[in-house]
Amino acid sequence: MNRPARLAVFVAWAMGAVLLLGRSGGADDTTDTTDWRTGAAWHRRLAAPVQGLWAQKPLREAIEGLSRAQRVAIWLDRRVDPGQGVDLDVGGRPLRDVLAEIAKAHHLGWSLFEPVVYFGPSAAAARLRTVAESRREEVRQLGLAAAGAFHRSAPSRWDDLAEPRALLAELGRTAGIEIRGLERVPHDLWPAADWPAMSLADRLTLLLVPFDLTYRIDPTGRAIELVPLPEEVSITKTYPGGSDPEALARRLAARAPRCRVSVEGERVTVRGLLEDVEQIGRSASAAPGETSKTLGATDADLDHIRIARFAAENRPLGEVLGHVAKQLGLEITLDENTLRQAGVSRERLISVKLDNATVDELLAAILAPVGLRFTRHGRTVEIQPAAGHHADVTLSSVCHWLRQC
């Protein structure tokens, strides 16, 4: 089992908030039996050169050997013929390039679904990360208690001849979540597999994609319904348009031509696959001609950080968000229109106390009690009014906010 390295950094805030950071599976902290690389070490290994020569080696055997040697988990979709021969001279190229060449040679799609590399049909691979992000967004809409099961990170491992329907049922039982529609999963027998620790939300996505399935989360968070994977998937991101929204829209559309970019009032809306939206997000704040920041290992590490303790007592909302942004290197977008819709201000006093939380759980704990929600892509965080929220604050929400009931 992946054990978080406790207390990596301590940051004290003179104004009253304390942020205690630990890392879950980051860098070279790989204590699983399989010793998988995760976090920054995963990204470094993908960029590092590898050696090898394969001549008509069965695909599954070649991939499993590469996976063990590089300590990078690789998963082959059930729809891929595992016996097709691989002819490849690796020749000291980066692992990422080798994986891409394997996919190209066998007409496969592949996806860096951190910390697992997925090989499968091109359509499934292209949609995988976007589908996963859509499910994470559903999780963010849940209350903290309901979302906890979906955020919980754990490794997955099974032996030869495992039945995927049984694997899913066991995941549901362990998490205390009812899985409806299991009859949609046909009978199959899978070879042994071993995955590093991932959130329940991501494990469910990865287990279901070979059947062209995904899931919808019941509003209570206590059940999910298995549903067909949509033919077209996308996520939506909006940006302040600045002084010339039309010019920004043209610039963003040129950077990611597969996205649908539109101007809505003073904001620019982008719809597309997660990879394309991420590309736009990394360039949205760069002026024409500037080189945009690229997503590096430190951004990837963000999903593996655990906040051992966070406490803020009667501090202004804007101040707390500014502190979190500074300490975690986040770019947080919160405009005055959003605050007006939620009926709050930056000076609104909040109290938050949280232990052993992910970055997303911390943001949700700060924002949800005051009628706000967020979407996060890497280090970019955009805050919006919570769905159906109005300016009146009920007694129950105040009690939840202060954690005194």
N, C-alpha and C positions, 0 to 999 in steps of 0.2 A: 504494500500500500504506500502511496506517495505521502510522505510526511512533510508538512510545511516546516521550513526553517524558521523558527520563531525569533522574533525581535531582531530584524535586520537593521532598522534605523529608528531612532527616537527623535521626535521633533516637538519641542514645547512652544506653545503660543502664549505670550505674555497676557493677551487679552482674554484668555479663559478657555481656549480649545486645545486639546491635546490630540495629536495624531501619531499613532504608533504603527509602524509599517512592518509587516513580515512578508515573506515571499513563499508562494505555493508552487513548488516545482520549477522555480526559475533557475537560470544559469545552469551550472553543472550539478545542481542539487537533485540528483536522480537516484533515489534510494529504493525504487521498485526492484523486484526480483529480476525483471527484464532490463532495468537500468536504462529506460528510454530517455532520450534527450527531449527536453521541453524548454519553453521560454526562449531566452536569448541563445542558449546552447543549440536549440533546434534550428534557429535561423543561421547561426554560424556554420553549423554542419551542412546546411543546404548550399552555402556559398563555398564550402571547402572542396578541394580537388579529391577525387577518388581514383583508384586504380582497379582494373579488372578486364578480363577477356572472356566472353561467352561465345560458344559455338553450338548452336542448336540445343541450348539448354531450355527445358520447359519454363514457361513464363513464371508460373507460381514459384518454382524452385529458385529461379534467378532473383525474383523480387524478395523472397524470404531471406535468401543469403545476403542480399544487399541491405535489407532492413536490419538484420542482426549485426552485420559488420559495422554499419554506420550508427546503430542504436537510434534509428528513426523509424517509427511505426508506419507501415505501409499496408493498406487494405485493398484487396482486389474484389470488385463487385461480382456477385454470383452470376451475372450475365456474360462475363468475360471467360473465354475458353482458356483454362489455366495450363493446357498442355501444348499450346503453340510454341514453336521454337524461337529462341532469342539468339540473334547473332549480333554481337556488339563488342567493340573495342573501346573501353572507357577512356583510356589514354590520358589520365590526369586532369580531366575536366571537372568543373564543379558538379556536385551531386544534383543540383537543380537542373542543370543542362542534361545530365544523364537521364533523369526522370522524364524530362520533356521529349528526349529522343526515343525512349522506350514507348511512350504514348503515341508519338507520331508514327513509328515503325509498325505499330499494331492497330492503328486507326482507333485509338482510345482517347477519351478525355481524361484529364487529371486535375486535381484540385488540392491546394495546400490548405487543408482543413485542420489548422493547428490544434493539437500536436500530431495529427495523422495525415499521411499523404494518401489520397483516394484515387484509385484507377477504376474507370467504368465507362459506360456509354457517354459520348460527348455531350448529349443533351442533359444528362443527369449531372455530370461534372460541372457544366456551366451554371447550373441552377443551385448547386449545393450550398454555397456560402450565403447566397441571397435568401434561400429558404430558411436556413438556420438563423439569419439575422431577423427575419420576420417573426420566427418563433420567440426569439429573445425579446423582441419588442412586445409581444403578447405578455411575456413574463413580467416585463417592466410595468405593465398596466395593472398587475395584481397588487394587492396589499403585501406588506413585508412578510407577514406570516405565511400567506399562501405561496409567495414566490420563493420562499426558502428552499423547498424541496427541489425546485427546478434549477436553482443556482448551485446546489450541493455537488461538489466535485468528487469523483471516485474513479478508479480504474475499472476496466471491464476485461473479463477473461473467460474463455470457454474452451471445452475440449472438442475433439473431432466428433462429427455426427450430431452436433447440437442443433436443436430445432429453433429457428428464429422466433416462432410464435411463443415458445416457452421462455426464451430469453426476454422478450418484451413483457410477458406476464410477470416474470420474476422481478424485473425492474420496477414495474408498477407496485407490486406487493411490498418491496423493500422501501419504496418512497412513500407508501400510503396513498397512492393515486390510482383510481379506477381507470382502466384502459378499455374504452368501448370500441367495438368494431374490429376486434382481433380476428374475426373470421375473414376479413379482407386480406390477411397475410396467408398466402398459400403454404401448404406443407413443403418443407425443404430441409435438407441436411447440410450443415455448413462445416467446413474444416475448422480446426482450432484457430483461435485468434487471441491476441493480447493487445489491449489499447492502454495508453497512459491515462492518467486521471483527466476527466472532462466533466463538464456540468451535465446534469441529467438531461437538460434541454437539448444539448448537442449530441449526447449519446443516442437519444431517441431519433433525432434527425438522421444520423448516420446509419442506424439500424434499419430505418424505413425506406431510405432512398433506393435500395436495390429492388424494391417492389413498386416504385413510382408512387409512394405514399408519403404523406406528412401527417400532421395532427393539428387539431384546434383545441385550445385550452378552455375548459368550462370557466365561467366568470368566478366561480368559487375557488378555482385552483385545485380542486379535489378530484378532477377527472379530466381525461382527454378523449377526443374522438378521432379515430384514424380516418383520413380522407384522402382522395386521389391528389397527387401532386399536380398543381396547375401547369398547363403548357407554357404559360408566360408568367414570370414572377418579376417583381421589381420592388425596390424600396424608394422612398421619397425623402428628399432633403431640400430644405429651403435656406437661402442665404440673403442677408441684407443687400439690396441692390445698389446702395451707395448713390452717388450723384447721377449715374447713368446706368440704370438697370439693363437697358437694351444692349449696351456695349458689353457689360459683364456677361449677359446671356450668350452673346455671340462668341466671346472668348472661351467660356466654359464648354459650349457645344463643340468648338473646334478641338478642345483638348480630349473630349470623350464623345466621338460622333455617334456611338451607339445609344447614348442617353437621349431622352426627350427633355428638352430644356424650354421653359416658358417663363414669361414675366407676368406676375400677378401683383398688380399694384406696385409697391416699392420693393418687392422681394422677387428673387429668382428661384424658381422651383425646378428641381432636377429629379427625373425618374429613370431608373435603370438597374442593372445588375450591381451587386455590392462592389465588385472590383472596379467598375467604371465610376460609381459614385465616390468611392474612396480616392480615385485618381483626381476627380474634380475637387474633392474636399482638400486635397493637398495643394491644389493650385488656386483655390478660390480667393485666397488673401494675397496672392502674388500679383504685383502690377504687371502690365504687358511687358514682355521681354525679360522678366525676372525668372530665375530658376526656382521652382517651388521646392519646398521641403519634401523629402521622400520618407516613406514609412520605414523606420529602422527597428532594430532589435529592442530598443527601449520602449517603443510604442507597443510592440507585441508583448513585452513584459507586463503591461498594464493589466491584462486579463489574469495574471497569475499572482498579483499582489494581494495580500490580505491585510486589512487594517485591524491590528490587534485591539486597538482601543481608539475611540473618537468621542470626545466630550466637548460640548459647547453649551454654556448656560446663559440664557437671556442675551444672546448676541444678535446683531442685525443680520438679516438674511444675506444682504450683499456682502457683508464683511466675512461671513462664514464661507460663502461660495468663493470669494477672492482668496481666502486662505487655502482652501482645498485646491483651487486651480493652481496656485503658486507651488504648493508642496508636491502635487502630482504632475505638474506640467501640462495641465488641461487648458484648452481654448474653449471657454464657456460663452455662449451667446445668449444673452437675456436682455430683450428690448423692453421699452416702456409700454408698448401696446400689449405685450404678453402679461406684464404685471397688472395693467388695468383690467384685462379680461378676467384675471384670477382674483382681482380685488385685493391685491397685496402691494406692498412697496418694498424697496430695498432696505428700508429701515425697520421693517417688521421684525420684532424680536422672536427668536426661535430658541428652543432647547433640544439638543439631540445627544443621546448617549447610546453608543453602539460598540459591541465587541466582536472581534473575529469576523469582519465583514469584507466582502468584495468591494471594488470601486463602485460598481453599479448599485449594490445594496446601500452604500453610504450616500450616494446621490439621491436614491429613492427616499431614504430616511430624512434627508434634509428637505426635499421638495414636496413629497406627497402630502404631508400634513397641512401645507398651505395652498393646496389646490394646483400644484404644478407637476408636470412630468417631463421626461427628457428622452432624447435619442442620442446615442453615442456611437461615433465611428472613429475607432482609434482614440486619439486624444481630443477630438473635436466633439463638443457637447452642445446641443441646442435644447433650450428649455421652452416648453409650450404649456398653455393652460391644460389641466387635466380634462379629459372628456366629460362633458356634462357638469363641469364645475361652475358654480356661480359665486358671487362675492360674499354671500352670507356664510359665516363660519358657525357650524353647529357645535353644541356642547360636546357631543361625542368626538368630533374631530379635534377640539381643543384638548380633550382628555388624552386622546391618542398622541397628539403632538407633545404634550408635556409628560406623557408616560406616567400619569399619576392615578389612572383608574385601575 
